[in-house]
Amino acid sequence: MSTDVTAKSPAPAPPGGKGPAAPGGILQLVLDGLRRNMRQYGMLIALGLIVALFAVWTDGDLLLPRNVSNLVLQNSYILVLAIGMMLVIIAGHIDLSVGSITAFVGAFAAVLTVQHGISWPVALVLCLLVGAAAGAAQGFLIAYLGIPSFIVTLAGMLVFRGLTELFLKGQTLGPFPNGLQKIGNGFLPEVGPNTNYHNLTLLLGLVLIAAVVRQEFRDRRRQQEFSLDVVPTRLFLLKLTALVAAIVVLTLLLASYKGAPIVLIILGVLVVGYGYVMRNAVFGRHIYAIGGNLPAAKLSGVKDKKVTFYVFLNMGVLAALAGLVVAARLNAASPKAGVNFELEAIASSFIGGASMSGGVGTVLGAIIGGLVLGVLNNGMNLLSVGTDWQQVIKGLALLVAVGFDVWNKRKSGS
Amino acid sequence: MAGPVLEMRSIVKTFPGVKALSDVTLTVRQGEVHAICGENGAGKSTLMKVLSGVHPFGGYEGDILFEGEVCQFRDIRASEQRGIVIIHQELALVPHLSIAENLFLGNEHARGGLVDWRETLRHATELLRRVGLHEHPETRVADIGVGKQQLVEIAKALSKEVRLLILDEPTAALNDEDSGKLLDLILELKNQGITSIIISHKLNEIRKVADSVTILRDGRSIETLDVKAPETTEERIISGMVGRDLDHRFPERTPHQPEEGAAPALEIRGWTVFHPIDQQRKVVDDVSIEVRRGEIVGIAGLMGAGRTELAMSVFGRTYGRYAGGTVLKDGTRIRTKTVPEAVAHGIAYVTEDRKHYGLNLIDTINRNISLTALGKVARRGVVDEHEERQVAEGFRKSMNIKAPTVFEPVGKLSGGNQQKVVLSKWIFAGPDVLILDEPTRGIDVGAKYEIYTVIDQLAAQGKAVVFISSELPELLGMCDRIYTMAAGRLTGEVPRAEATQEVLMRHMTKDKEVTR
């Protein structure tokens, strides 16, 4: 049996080696890979195109280190929300309350630190707990009482918005302690000799590259070890090079300004963590299962109610985190904070490949979707497009993205 | 007797890969009640769909003559205009509309786009009187029982000036009292000159209302009998329904030798379940069965006999409302109130409806297989993807699942291969008892043989197998012992040596008396 399988896995190709790949071989491999994973790569390519277009239209302003740094700071909270929203949508639900919870938690943080002078780390933990409680309350109603998530979270949207205004008595409350402000505005500290670059950011980039390369090779080795089919060597190297190049470019851009924003580090940890959970953890698998076919998942012994409950609890925690980031960034809690955030997060998920009927989507997809919207926002701001037209264009972008997906699926005949 | 009102001549209907009807001839005389019977899958419903235009003209071969004219129905509307109305097993009523609104749905009494309520109510009242339904026409359909809903359907047919009424298993969902009323109504309509075709499994009903009966088998019309003639006994009808050669092939099995003294792997005692909505109806009524390790035990029964309901209610109470009974595993009483509990006790239920209850069609083969027992390929809540892939590859080879890789979405596989994935997923869970519900439904002969072989191997490994099937030859070929069910009750237990299709069919068509 083992001989049969080793025959399938290609031997490491010598440089410029033979094999079925003729001169156009690599291109062919790339195209094949794209075609098979249209859903995954389609939006990545679209994002690349949008970035390129705006870079040209703004005479390169879009990709100035300062602007890239801004872009990250501006969009971080939507991206945090989009991660949680992706889980909710994969599970076959929706959450309309996240914008209001974001505002509510911001207000709560302001009351704690500004009015009562509670130290910021304690306030931070309390805020996350409040988010968890809000998510748990909604999750309980949805999972165990069977009230549709649309209704529960629509109610939550009104309730938490109202509570925010009550809390703040209609006023804006600030400023926040320094430590808390860092979450929204701060950068990694500067250390070491002056190199014209931000040293710690460069170091972080190097560590990241090492980790990615190590992980990719380990994955590949394990696949071979288990005598499973692996991606052709040349395609693997190409992918690895592209990945490393992307990290290098981003690191240099950020390091030549103020360094990596703290919120980017938080976001990075979330993406890796949630990506891992959704791919590898039993919990993540169960989310896909209940969203893909609820009756079948139930009959397979998946504890669907418990899974649903935790998906909403998690959304509450992430909404709280987003609330802290927004409040910290504005350095004030406002009763009008977080308006329409839920819609941006939902749009990000759908642009990033989620399906209305659930069961489909990835954390990375949500990030890509969020970045598409973010770059559109930022680019149009640079071009001084009014918010009126910005909304029109973002709406159309959502339609085009999902429409393309529907068309692509129908074409492939599934 | 009057001449024929309907003649269907040499009807042939082919679906991709399956010949559903081959050369069916049906002659119905004016003013009679004509029964059609046959096993599940014999082609009864398909024939009626051809007649009513659900399968439009052009999609079948042969001629339909109604009242002496050749008919070419393009859709249901066309057949209804000729006065042919079909009432399907699943009622086609809108639950939140009133009886009157349902009666004239798509056919409203209206003037200039506005509903004429006066005329609607008048006409509705008249129709309800004709079918003997004493309900106000403005009552919501959801608020009346299934039996009365059936009468609404018939009233709706009458509103369309029906000349030929087709009823597809009209009493399958009704209790005894409602069934009786419905059958009386059919006779009453016959007195008013309406011809009816009734599809039914229940021979006592056929004897009560029908004048003649046409028997279908494997997509062919076998014979038409005069029900009133003395030689047409229930035995005679049964032999017509099952009288075919064993044309399937089964793996060689050495019948199970019961071990002395060992308790059955699974024993169900006095199991009773009510319908989830109709609280009055017992869907499973005091059923007791047992299965031993290494044994394959069949459960035979016609549609609505309660086999699936029995299995699903035992497996984590996933059907209906529990009303009594116990489950024993290896002689000890166990709790199976939830699916995880049932699975933890080593019970697996392989559903009859793989698309809705068995598989996540948009997900891949490997993830579908691992779902029932993700813990086996996971450490501390984290799935080892490589191990998972290896497990799935193992099943792909051993079960001969035809797919290029295990990363193929199961929705793209053929029925037989999907069934192999469902089986794999439950074998991976490592159960002691497997309840297989119609494991070969809708799959081709080659894949069937492969699945029989797998079932045989499972039994040889000492697993206890409960095999629910509507195909009698399959049960006869595979099982050590066969239980029969009818209308929610256990009606017989037949050892392999004594089992023939006739014996089983006699037990399966018993409606009232229970012999054990």
Boltz contact constraints between the chains, C-beta under 6 A:
constraints:
  - contact:
      token1: [A, 222]
      token2: [B, 386]
      max_distance: 6.0
  - contact:
      token1: [A, 226]
      token2: [B, 386]
      max_distance: 6.0
  - contact:
      token1: [A, 226]
      token2: [B, 390]
      max_distance: 6.0
  - contact:
      token1: [A, 228]
      token2: [B, 389]
      max_distance: 6.0
  - contact:
      token1: [A, 280]
      token2: [B, 382]
      max_distance: 6.0
  - contact:
      token1: [A, 280]
      token2: [B, 383]
      max_distance: 6.0
  - contact:
      token1: [A, 281]
      token2: [B, 381]
      max_distance: 6.0
  - contact:
      token1: [A, 281]
      token2: [B, 382]
      max_distance: 6.0
  - contact:
      token1: [A, 282]
      token2: [B, 374]
      max_distance: 6.0
  - contact:
      token1: [A, 282]
      token2: [B, 378]
      max_distance: 6.0
  - contact:
      token1: [A, 282]
      token2: [B, 381]
      max_distance: 6.0
  - contact:
      token1: [A, 285]
      token2: [B, 374]
      max_distance: 6.0
  - contact:
      token1: [A, 289]
      token2: [B, 360]
      max_distance: 6.0
  - contact:
      token1: [A, 289]
      token2: [B, 371]
      max_distance: 6.0
  - contact:
      token1: [A, 292]
      token2: [B, 360]
      max_distance: 6.0
  - contact:
      token1: [A, 292]
      token2: [B, 362]
      max_distance: 6.0
  - contact:
      token1: [A, 292]
      token2: [B, 363]
      max_distance: 6.0
  - contact:
      token1: [A, 293]
      token2: [B, 360]
      max_distance: 6.0
  - contact:
      token1: [A, 295]
      token2: [B, 356]
      max_distance: 6.0
  - contact:
      token1: [A, 295]
      token2: [B, 357]
      max_distance: 6.0
  - contact:
      token1: [A, 296]
      token2: [B, 357]
      max_distance: 6.0
  - contact:
      token1: [A, 296]
      token2: [B, 358]
      max_distance: 6.0
  - contact:
      token1: [A, 296]
      token2: [B, 359]
      max_distance: 6.0
  - contact:
      token1: [A, 296]
      token2: [B, 360]
      max_distance: 6.0
  - contact:
      token1: [A, 299]
      token2: [B, 357]
      max_distance: 6.0
  - contact:
      token1: [A, 300]
      token2: [B, 371]
      max_distance: 6.0
  - contact:
      token1: [A, 300]
      token2: [B, 372]
      max_distance: 6.0
  - contact:
      token1: [A, 301]
      token2: [B, 339]
      max_distance: 6.0
  - contact:
      token1: [A, 301]
      token2: [B, 340]
      max_distance: 6.0
  - contact:
      token1: [A, 301]
      token2: [B, 343]
      max_distance: 6.0
  - contact:
      token1: [A, 359]
      token2: [B, 362]
      max_distance: 6.0
